[in-house]
Amino acid sequence: MLIIKKKWEFNEIYTEHQRIIGKFFIVLYQENKIDRDFSLGIVVSKKVGNAVVRNLAKRRIRAFFRENKKNLPLDRKALIITKKAINNASWTEINLDLQKIIKTIASNENLK
């Protein structure tokens, strides 16, 4: 799994993507034309909370993806945007929401 850090990579996904809306996340994804690995970017707005809350949300998301490496679809870039509702979510709820999202991304074969 690769981490998206460059601004141009984020902008590329923002301009041309498909979207999934979950209970705690909005996920923008597209085909990964450069690498044959899954790439992940995480966006947590200041609207979610202070730095402690935002960092906790990012740690939980990264932990989920580390634990589920084998289930990630190859050839995809995903941008995870958190919703404010993540503040009141348990680890189990986050886990279930992200599992549904990953299954949807993996099952969508006809990307542009």
LUMLO-620577 format. One record per residue: residue number from 1; y, z, x of N, C-alpha, C, O, CB in turn. Coordinates in steps of 0.05 Angstrom, whole numbers, plus 5000, padded with zeros to 4 digits. Glycine has a CB too. Layout:
REM LUMLO-620577
> tifi; n_north; n_up; n_east; ca_north; ca_up; ca_east; c_north; c_up; c_east; o_north; o_up; o_east; cb_north; cb_up; cb_east
> NUM; Y; Z; X; Y; Z; X; Y; Z; X; Y; Z; X; Y; Z; X
...
//
This chain:
REM LUMLO-620577
> tifi; n_north; n_up; n_east; ca_north; ca_up; ca_east; c_north; c_up; c_east; o_north; o_up; o_east; cb_north; cb_up; cb_east
> 1; 4977; 5000; 5017; 5000; 5000; 5000; 5025; 5000; 5018; 5027; 5016; 5037; 5000; 5024; 4981
> 2; 5043; 4982; 5012; 5068; 4980; 5026; 5091; 4992; 5010; 5090; 4992; 4985; 5075; 4951; 5034
> 3; 5111; 5003; 5023; 5134; 5015; 5010; 5157; 4996; 5012; 5164; 4985; 5033; 5141; 5043; 5022
> 4; 5170; 4991; 4989; 5194; 4973; 4989; 5218; 4990; 4996; 5224; 5011; 4983; 5198; 4959; 4961
> 5; 5233; 4982; 5017; 5256; 4998; 5026; 5282; 4981; 5028; 5304; 4992; 5026; 5250; 5010; 5052
> 6; 5279; 4955; 5031; 5302; 4938; 5036; 5316; 4930; 5010; 5302; 4926; 4989; 5294; 4913; 5051
> 7; 5342; 4929; 5011; 5358; 4922; 4987; 5350; 4895; 4976; 5348; 4891; 4951; 5387; 4923; 4993
> 8; 5345; 4875; 4993; 5339; 4848; 4984; 5312; 4848; 4970; 5308; 4831; 4952; 5338; 4829; 5008
> 9; 5293; 4866; 4977; 5268; 4867; 4963; 5271; 4878; 4935; 5259; 4868; 4916; 5248; 4884; 4979
> 10; 5288; 4899; 4933; 5294; 4910; 4906; 5307; 4889; 4889; 5300; 4885; 4866; 5311; 4935; 4908
> 11; 5327; 4875; 4900; 5342; 4854; 4885; 5324; 4832; 4876; 5327; 4821; 4854; 5365; 4843; 4901
> 12; 5305; 4824; 4893; 5286; 4803; 4886; 5270; 4810; 4861; 5265; 4794; 4844; 5267; 4798; 4910
> 13; 5261; 4835; 4860; 5246; 4844; 4836; 5264; 4847; 4812; 5256; 4840; 4790; 5232; 4872; 4842
> 14; 5288; 4857; 4816; 5307; 4859; 4793; 5313; 4832; 4780; 5316; 4830; 4756; 5333; 4872; 4802
> 15; 5315; 4811; 4796; 5323; 4785; 4785; 5300; 4771; 4772; 5305; 4757; 4752; 5334; 4768; 4807
> 16; 5276; 4773; 4782; 5254; 4758; 4770; 5230; 4777; 4768; 5217; 4783; 4788; 5246; 4733; 4788
> 17; 5224; 4786; 4743; 5203; 4806; 4740; 5191; 4805; 4712; 5202; 4791; 4694; 5214; 4834; 4745
> 18; 5170; 4819; 4709; 5159; 4825; 4683; 5161; 4856; 4680; 5162; 4870; 4700; 5129; 4815; 4679
> 19; 5162; 4865; 4655; 5169; 4893; 4650; 5147; 4907; 4633; 5136; 4895; 4615; 5196; 4896; 4637
> 20; 5142; 4932; 4640; 5125; 4949; 4624; 5141; 4975; 4620; 5153; 4986; 4638; 5097; 4955; 4638
> 21; 5142; 4984; 4595; 5156; 5009; 4589; 5136; 5030; 4581; 5121; 5026; 4561; 5177; 5004; 4567
> 22; 5135; 5051; 4596; 5117; 5073; 4590; 5133; 5097; 4579; 5157; 5095; 4574; 5101; 5082; 4615
> 23; 5119; 5119; 4577; 5132; 5143; 4566; 5152; 5155; 4586; 5173; 5165; 4578; 5111; 5164; 4559
> 24; 5146; 5154; 4612; 5163; 5166; 4632; 5174; 5146; 4652; 5191; 5153; 4669; 5147; 5187; 4647
> 25; 5165; 5121; 4650; 5173; 5101; 4671; 5179; 5074; 4658; 5168; 5067; 4637; 5151; 5099; 4691
> 26; 5196; 5060; 4672; 5199; 5031; 4667; 5190; 5018; 4692; 5199; 5025; 4714; 5230; 5023; 4659
> 27; 5172; 4999; 4690; 5160; 4986; 4714; 5167; 4957; 4713; 5160; 4943; 4694; 5130; 4991; 4715
> 28; 5180; 4948; 4734; 5185; 4919; 4738; 5166; 4910; 4759; 5163; 4922; 4780; 5215; 4914; 4746
> 29; 5152; 4888; 4754; 5133; 4878; 4774; 5133; 4848; 4775; 5142; 4834; 4757; 5105; 4888; 4767
> 30; 5123; 4838; 4797; 5120; 4809; 4801; 5098; 4804; 4822; 5088; 4822; 4834; 5147; 4797; 4811
> 31; 5092; 4779; 4825; 5073; 4771; 4845; 5084; 4775; 4873; 5107; 4769; 4878; 5064; 4741; 4841
> 32; 5067; 4785; 4891; 5075; 4789; 4918; 5068; 4764; 4935; 5044; 4761; 4941; 5062; 4815; 4930
> 33; 5087; 4748; 4941; 5082; 4722; 4954; 5080; 4725; 4985; 5068; 4708; 4998; 5103; 4702; 4948
> 34; 5091; 4747; 4996; 5091; 4750; 5025; 5066; 4764; 5035; 5053; 4754; 5053; 5116; 4766; 5033
> 35; 5059; 4787; 5024; 5036; 4802; 5033; 5014; 4801; 5012; 5018; 4796; 4989; 5045; 4832; 5038
> 36; 4990; 4807; 5021; 4967; 4808; 5003; 4960; 4836; 4996; 4937; 4843; 4990; 4943; 4794; 5016
> 37; 4980; 4854; 4997; 4976; 4882; 4991; 4995; 4890; 4968; 5014; 4876; 4962; 4981; 4899; 5016
> 38; 4990; 4913; 4956; 5007; 4923; 4935; 5032; 4935; 4947; 5030; 4951; 4966; 4992; 4944; 4917
> 39; 5055; 4928; 4937; 5081; 4939; 4947; 5094; 4956; 4925; 5093; 4949; 4902; 5100; 4917; 4956
> 40; 5105; 4979; 4933; 5116; 4998; 4914; 5144; 5006; 4921; 5150; 5012; 4944; 5098; 5022; 4912
> 41; 5162; 5005; 4902; 5189; 5016; 4905; 5194; 5037; 4883; 5184; 5034; 4860; 5211; 4993; 4903
> 42; 5209; 5058; 4889; 5213; 5079; 4870; 5244; 5083; 4867; 5258; 5085; 4887; 5200; 5106; 4880
> 43; 5252; 5084; 4842; 5281; 5088; 4836; 5283; 5113; 4818; 5271; 5113; 4796; 5294; 5063; 4822
> 44; 5297; 5133; 4827; 5302; 5157; 4811; 5332; 5161; 4810; 5345; 5168; 4830; 5287; 5182; 4823
> 45; 5344; 5157; 4787; 5373; 5159; 4783; 5382; 5188; 4783; 5367; 5207; 4779; 5380; 5146; 4756
> 46; 5408; 5192; 4789; 5419; 5218; 4788; 5420; 5229; 4760; 5423; 5254; 4756; 5448; 5218; 4799
> 47; 5416; 5212; 4740; 5415; 5221; 4712; 5390; 5238; 4707; 5389; 5255; 4689; 5415; 5197; 4693
> 48; 5370; 5235; 4724; 5345; 5250; 4721; 5349; 5279; 4729; 5338; 5297; 4716; 5323; 5238; 4739
> 49; 5366; 5284; 4748; 5371; 5312; 4756; 5382; 5313; 4784; 5390; 5293; 4796; 5345; 5328; 4755
> 50; 5383; 5338; 4795; 5393; 5341; 4822; 5373; 5332; 4843; 5352; 5322; 4836; 5401; 5371; 4827
> 51; 5380; 5335; 4868; 5363; 5325; 4890; 5335; 5337; 4889; 5315; 5323; 4895; 5376; 5330; 4917
> 52; 5333; 5362; 4883; 5306; 5375; 4882; 5289; 5362; 4861; 5265; 5356; 4866; 5309; 5405; 4877
> 53; 5300; 5357; 4838; 5285; 5345; 4816; 5277; 5316; 4822; 5255; 5308; 4817; 5301; 5347; 4789
> 54; 5296; 5301; 4833; 5291; 5273; 4840; 5269; 5271; 4861; 5252; 5254; 4860; 5316; 5260; 4850
> 55; 5271; 5288; 4881; 5250; 5287; 4902; 5223; 5295; 4892; 5202; 5284; 4901; 5258; 5306; 4926
> 56; 5222; 5314; 4874; 5196; 5322; 4862; 5184; 5298; 4847; 5160; 5293; 4849; 5200; 5346; 4842
> 57; 5201; 5284; 4832; 5191; 5260; 4817; 5180; 5240; 4836; 5159; 5228; 4831; 5214; 5248; 4800
> 58; 5194; 5234; 4858; 5185; 5215; 4878; 5159; 5224; 4891; 5141; 5207; 4895; 5206; 5210; 4899
> 59; 5157; 5249; 4897; 5132; 5260; 4910; 5108; 5256; 4891; 5086; 5249; 4899; 5135; 5289; 4917
> 60; 5112; 5262; 4865; 5091; 5259; 4845; 5082; 5230; 4843; 5058; 5224; 4841; 5100; 5270; 4818
> 61; 5101; 5211; 4842; 5094; 5183; 4840; 5079; 5174; 4865; 5058; 5160; 4862; 5120; 5166; 4837
> 62; 5088; 5181; 4889; 5074; 5173; 4913; 5046; 5185; 4914; 5027; 5172; 4923; 5090; 5182; 4938
> 63; 5044; 5210; 4905; 5017; 5223; 4905; 4998; 5209; 4887; 4975; 5205; 4894; 5020; 5253; 4896
> 64; 5008; 5200; 4863; 4990; 5185; 4845; 4980; 5159; 4859; 4957; 5153; 4858; 5006; 5178; 4819
> 65; 4998; 5144; 4871; 4990; 5119; 4884; 4972; 5123; 4908; 4955; 5107; 4913; 5015; 5103; 4892
> 66; 4976; 5145; 4922; 4958; 5151; 4945; 4930; 5157; 4934; 4910; 5148; 4946; 4968; 5175; 4961
> 67; 4928; 5172; 4913; 4902; 5180; 4901; 4888; 5156; 4888; 4863; 5156; 4886; 4906; 5202; 4881
> 68; 4903; 5136; 4879; 4891; 5113; 4865; 4893; 5087; 4880; 4896; 5066; 4868; 4905; 5111; 4838
> 69; 4892; 5088; 4906; 4895; 5064; 4923; 4875; 5042; 4915; 4881; 5019; 4914; 4892; 5071; 4952
> 70; 4850; 5051; 4910; 4829; 5031; 4905; 4833; 5016; 4879; 4821; 4995; 4875; 4802; 5045; 4906
> 71; 4848; 5028; 4860; 4852; 5015; 4834; 4877; 4997; 4833; 4882; 4985; 4812; 4854; 5036; 4813
> 72; 4892; 4996; 4854; 4917; 4980; 4854; 4911; 4951; 4856; 4894; 4942; 4872; 4935; 4989; 4877
> 73; 4924; 4935; 4840; 4920; 4906; 4842; 4934; 4894; 4867; 4957; 4902; 4873; 4932; 4892; 4816
> 74; 4920; 4877; 4881; 4931; 4864; 4904; 4951; 4842; 4894; 4950; 4835; 4871; 4909; 4852; 4922
> 75; 4967; 4833; 4912; 4986; 4811; 4906; 5006; 4819; 4885; 5015; 4801; 4869; 4971; 4786; 4897
> 76; 5015; 4844; 4884; 5035; 4852; 4865; 5056; 4869; 4879; 5050; 4884; 4897; 5022; 4868; 4841
> 77; 5081; 4866; 4869; 5103; 4884; 4877; 5111; 4899; 4852; 5114; 4887; 4831; 5127; 4868; 4890
> 78; 5114; 4925; 4854; 5122; 4941; 4830; 5146; 4959; 4837; 5147; 4970; 4859; 5098; 4957; 4820
> 79; 5164; 4960; 4819; 5187; 4978; 4821; 5185; 4998; 4799; 5187; 4991; 4775; 5214; 4962; 4820
> 80; 5182; 5023; 4806; 5179; 5045; 4786; 5206; 5058; 4782; 5218; 5068; 4801; 5157; 5067; 4796
> 81; 5217; 5056; 4758; 5242; 5069; 4751; 5236; 5092; 4732; 5224; 5088; 4711; 5262; 5048; 4738
> 82; 5244; 5116; 4740; 5238; 5139; 4724; 5257; 5143; 4701; 5281; 5136; 4703; 5237; 5164; 4742
> 83; 5247; 5154; 4680; 5263; 5161; 4657; 5269; 5191; 4659; 5256; 5206; 4673; 5249; 5155; 4629
> 84; 5289; 5200; 4644; 5297; 5228; 4645; 5275; 5247; 4634; 5274; 5270; 4642; 5323; 5232; 4628
> 85; 5258; 5236; 4617; 5236; 5252; 4605; 5216; 5263; 4626; 5201; 5280; 4620; 5221; 5235; 4585
> 86; 5217; 5252; 4650; 5198; 5261; 4671; 5203; 5290; 4678; 5184; 5303; 4689; 5201; 5244; 4696
> 87; 5226; 5301; 4673; 5232; 5329; 4680; 5214; 5348; 4665; 5206; 5369; 4677; 5261; 5336; 4672
> 88; 5206; 5342; 4641; 5189; 5360; 4624; 5160; 5352; 4625; 5144; 5363; 4609; 5200; 5360; 4596
> 89; 5153; 5333; 4641; 5125; 5323; 4641; 5107; 5338; 4660; 5115; 5347; 4681; 5125; 5293; 4649
> 90; 5082; 5342; 4651; 5062; 5354; 4668; 5050; 5333; 4686; 5053; 5309; 4681; 5040; 5369; 4652
> 91; 5036; 5341; 4706; 5022; 5323; 4724; 5002; 5306; 4709; 5000; 5282; 4715; 5008; 5338; 4747
> 92; 4988; 5317; 4690; 4968; 5302; 4675; 4981; 5280; 4658; 4971; 5258; 4657; 4953; 5321; 4656
> 93; 5004; 5286; 4646; 5018; 5266; 4630; 5028; 5243; 4647; 5026; 5219; 4640; 5042; 5278; 4615
> 94; 5039; 5250; 4671; 5049; 5229; 4689; 5025; 5212; 4698; 5027; 5187; 4699; 5063; 5242; 4714
> 95; 5003; 5225; 4705; 4979; 5211; 4715; 4969; 5191; 4693; 4963; 5168; 4700; 4957; 5231; 4722
> 96; 4967; 5200; 4669; 4958; 5182; 4647; 4977; 5159; 4642; 4968; 5136; 4639; 4954; 5198; 4621
> 97; 5003; 5164; 4643; 5022; 5142; 4639; 5021; 5122; 4661; 5021; 5098; 4656; 5051; 5154; 4637
> 98; 5019; 5130; 4686; 5017; 5111; 4708; 4990; 5097; 4708; 4989; 5073; 4716; 5020; 5126; 4735
> 99; 4968; 5110; 4700; 4943; 5096; 4698; 4944; 5073; 4678; 4933; 5051; 4684; 4920; 5115; 4691
> 100; 4956; 5078; 4655; 4959; 5056; 4635; 4975; 5033; 4646; 4969; 5010; 4642; 4972; 5067; 4609
> 101; 4997; 5040; 4660; 5014; 5019; 4672; 4999; 5003; 4692; 5002; 4978; 4693; 5039; 5032; 4684
> 102; 4984; 5016; 4710; 4969; 5001; 4731; 4948; 4983; 4718; 4944; 4961; 4728; 4956; 5021; 4750
> 103; 4935; 4992; 4697; 4915; 4975; 4684; 4928; 4951; 4672; 4917; 4929; 4673; 4900; 4991; 4662
> 104; 4952; 4954; 4660; 4966; 4932; 4648; 4975; 4912; 4670; 4972; 4887; 4666; 4991; 4942; 4633
> 105; 4985; 4921; 4692; 4993; 4904; 4714; 4968; 4888; 4725; 4970; 4864; 4730; 5006; 4920; 4737
> 106; 4946; 4902; 4728; 4922; 4890; 4739; 4911; 4869; 4720; 4900; 4849; 4729; 4901; 4911; 4745
> 107; 4913; 4874; 4694; 4901; 4855; 4675; 4919; 4831; 4670; 4909; 4811; 4658; 4897; 4870; 4649
> 108; 4944; 4832; 4678; 4962; 4809; 4673; 4959; 4789; 4696; 4971; 4792; 4717; 4991; 4819; 4671
> 109; 4943; 4769; 4692; 4936; 4749; 4713; 4957; 4727; 4714; 4960; 4714; 4735; 4909; 4738; 4708
> 110; 4970; 4721; 4692; 4987; 4697; 4691; 5016; 4704; 4697; 5034; 4702; 4679; 4985; 4685; 4663
> 111; 5021; 4712; 4721; 5049; 4717; 4730; 5062; 4690; 4738; 5048; 4671; 4746; 5049; 4737; 4754
> 112; 5088; 4689; 4737; 5102; 4665; 4744; 5102; 4662; 4774; 5114; 4642; 4785; 5131; 4666; 4734
//
